[in-house]
Amino acid sequence: MYRAMIGPGHSACPGSSSESTLMPAPLEITAASKSFRTPEGGTITALDDVSFGLDGAEFVTLLGPSGCGKTTLLRTISGFEALDHGTIRLEGQDVTDWPSHKRPVNTVFQSYALFTHMPVSRNVGYALEIAGADKATIRRRVGEMLELVGLAGLENRRISQLSGGQKQRVALARALAGRPKLLLLDEPLSALDKNLRQKMQHELKSLQRELGIGFIFVTHDQGEALTMSDRIAVLAHGRIQQLGTPQALYRRPANLFTADFLGDSNLIPLVVAEGRGILPDGQSFTLNGAPRAGTLMLRPEDLTRTRRGEAGLTFKGVVAARYYSGKDFQIELDCPGTGRLLAVLRDDGAVPDTGAELTLHSATDALHVIEEVQP
Amino acid sequence: MSLRTRRTWSLLGLLTAPSAFLLCFFLCPLVLMLIYSFLTPGLYGGVEWEFFHLNYGRILGWADTKYERFDPVFLIIFLRSLRLAALTVLTCLVISYPAAFWISRMPPARRNFALFLVTLPFFVSLIVRLFAWVLILRPTGFLNQGLMGVGLTSEPLEFLYTDFAVVVGMTYVFIPFTFLPLYASIEKLDTAQIEASFDLGATRVQTFGKVILPATLPGIAAGAVITFIPALGNFIVPSVLGGAKVVMIGNLIEQQFLSARNWPFGSALAMLVMAAVLVLLIVQLRLARRQDVP
């Protein structure tokens, strides 16, 4: 804009035409494998042939239980762990063998890892100090960064004088000050209390949009992952189980692990015959595609007391337990043939109590079949 | 009795015994030494209760009477003691720092064993250990035989009764004193801080200079002071390994009390050591106060 005003001949912003040319992906990991030796002499496979990448300035979450390899994957990107096999490319450049101090990525650590012997300003300015920037530049950048994370004016504080949330923000400012191409976050919110964590989730998300760089966020908290991510990679046993948008993963999980790990779900075994899935209690519905066997997934909120649409499934049973959570009730329904179902019902003053009979319905479009049989 | 007064009383009760002990066996002798250093030496040992400033005059330069004369040798010995103690601290730090770093990163079981090994020399008498060093350093000792054996030297070198021998001996004796405070501060250092430094672009050398060293500075200072103080006043190591050639201030004080029987002069020399230690402690206290408490 500014250029266009002083340069009469320039009608378009410089660089805007090159936007459309092929930009290399910010991150591309191909066939990455990594295993560790245990002190007892065995080996643990932390990453098993993982391929994964960022398409643009995305917020991608690596989600999985502890020991699934998500932290190892992050540490191979930052350069703290070397891969056994595979390559890592940052903006098209092969950095597989680069030491961590040469990689243009920065990390927000789980423990924050702030330099306790330095004031806030030197912590935030550390990357610039190392890069040899002059004092005025560092001071200006530190000011900008602290402003960005909402800690303006705290330059001279000691780390020991900060609260947990403030430390978190300083760690964020420090990682961003050196203008990384990619920001890696290793469970940074796990030490914060619930309210602060929710606030930080929203702030991180909007910060990522504002900065326009890729964020890779590691967490074992599925709620956190659903709230913040553009895409989620679910990891288990060193492999990516599923990679997709939060809605895709929640509504259409590809396997039982993802279905179970993300949110609550009812998993009902199916028998397949003549293009129809047959439930244990005898009900059946038309299957799309032709799986040979499978499991029906029903989210608790898809079970309603009123019939919605045509030809759904109906479950009749006795309420085994009822838990109140503010705006709705969690119901455990014992259905003969099907087993125990989980449902979430809105508190309209008429939700039946334990021991009462209840009939629940689910619409056809809420049914999702996973081509995997429960062990 | 309220809880608060009970607390106060029990605190006082607990503090009485150690306070009384320190008063009787530390503060009183110290004050006695201070008073003695300003008294006249008796003709056949002991003191005469008469004010006398030439004890300090003999050391510092204003004594010029017939019997009490200034002699620069005392200052020379004092300065040599400062130098040897400082050298000892330096070698102790250089040896202890990497060792402490290494041990602090070991798996717990092996770490405890390594720490036990560090304190192992304490289980053997100091005199025995020092005479072992005499065997190593003397002209026909292991060191010289080894050097001649591999052809580095053709005839035995003088190791025993040199500054080198004294520094080696004191380093050997005091290294656990340097090691333990150093270890305590290095062990506290968060590995993630080192990773964070690499992550933000720092090389190994930069990380050591900007993160590891400053973060462990309190340990370095504590280890240095706690080694320097006993090294400065030490008289066993120089008398065994330094002989008559390397006399330290501790030997001089010992001589004044036991052989020359000039207690006031010995006290004055001891006060000189005290003054040096006091200055050092004040400097360290200032430094410690400036450091951030993590």
Interface residues (C-beta under 8 A of the other chain):
Chain A: P39 S78 G79 F80 P99 S100 H101 K102 V105 N106 T107 F109 Q110 S111 A113 L114 F115 T116 H117 M118 Y126 A127 E129 I130 A131 R158 I159 S160 R174 A175 G178
Chain B: P107 D190 A192 Q193 E195 A196 S197 F198 D199 L200 G201 A202 T203 Q206 K210 V211 P214 A215 L217 Q291 D292 V293 P294
